[in-house]
Amino acid sequence: MIRDLTIHPVLNGFVVQVGCQTLVFKKLAHMTAEIERYYGNPEQVEKEYIATAVNKTKGEPAGIATLNRAYAGQTEQEESCCATERSF
């Protein structure tokens, strides 16, 4: 399922909201390539982003934030669209 996508240009790149996820890109070319890839296979791209999320390490190593449920009572599967923020 393709989620709503919103792009916000900022001083040093782009903040992209995909569903309830936030991604940050420094370069226009990389952002557009990732958006094209997402539209080609949204489920696979979401799985990749969630699997490599920098804030989903459950506290390892020290100093990295743990994953918190976006909504109380959700399972990890239910919140898969809300599990990551990723920066490039």
NUPA-17391 format. One record per residue (C-alpha): residue in one letter; x, y, z. Coordinates in steps of 0.02 Angstrom, whole numbers, padded with zeros to 5 digits, always signed. Example, Ala and Ser with C-alpha at 12.3 -4.5 7.8 and 13.67 -1.06 7.14 Angstrom:
2
A+00615-00225+00390 S+00684-00053+00357 
//
This chain:
88
M+00000+00000+00000 I+00071+00169-00048 R+00054+00295+00093 D+00027+00483+00081 L+00190+00573+00045 T+00232+00754+00089 I+00395+00843+00050 H+00456+00993+00151 P+00610+01082+00083 V+00725+01146+00221 L+00887+01244+00221 N+01001+01093+00199 G+00889+00962+00117 F+00714+00889+00122 V+00603+00817+00257 V+00488+00685+00184 Q+00335+00624+00277 V+00277+00452+00218 G+00123+00400+00313 C+00176+00424+00495 Q+00362+00406+00458 T+00486+00548+00437 L+00637+00535+00323 V+00772+00665+00293 F+00872+00682+00132 K+01017+00798+00098 K+01013+00783-00093 L+00868+00802-00213 A+00933+00663-00326 H+00939+00538-00184 M+00766+00587-00123 T+00687+00568-00295 A+00774+00400-00324 E+00707+00335-00158 I+00532+00399-00195 E+00535+00310-00364 R+00596+00152-00280 Y+00458+00167-00149 Y+00323+00185-00281 G+00392+00031-00370 N+00377-00082-00217 P+00313+00008-00060 E+00304-00146+00052 Q+00485-00198+00017 V+00555-00023+00038 E+00462+00001+00203 K+00532-00165+00267 E+00709-00110+00219 Y+00692+00058+00307 I+00620-00020+00464 A+00754-00155+00469 T+00895-00027+00458 A+00819+00111+00565 V+00950+00199+00670 N+00828+00227+00813 K+00766+00047+00823 T+00918-00029+00908 K+00827-00059+01074 G+00959+00046+01161 E+01117-00030+01086 P+01243+00049+01083 A+01231+00175+01224 G+01167+00345+01172 I+01048+00284+01037 A+00863+00306+01075 T+00756+00153+01099 L+00601+00117+00996 N+00443+00174+01083 R+00269+00127+01029 A+00185+00267+00932 Y+00017+00221+01008 A-00009+00132+01174 G-00056-00051+01154 Q+00008-00072+00976 T+00107-00224+00927 E+00267-00204+00825 Q+00175-00265+00670 E+00032-00141+00693 E+00150+00005+00710 S+00267-00044+00568 C+00222+00117+00477 C+00269+00216+00633 A+00432+00132+00682 T+00571+00235+00603 E+00647+00402+00568 R+00796+00392+00452 S+00919+00519+00388 F+01032+00511+00235 
//
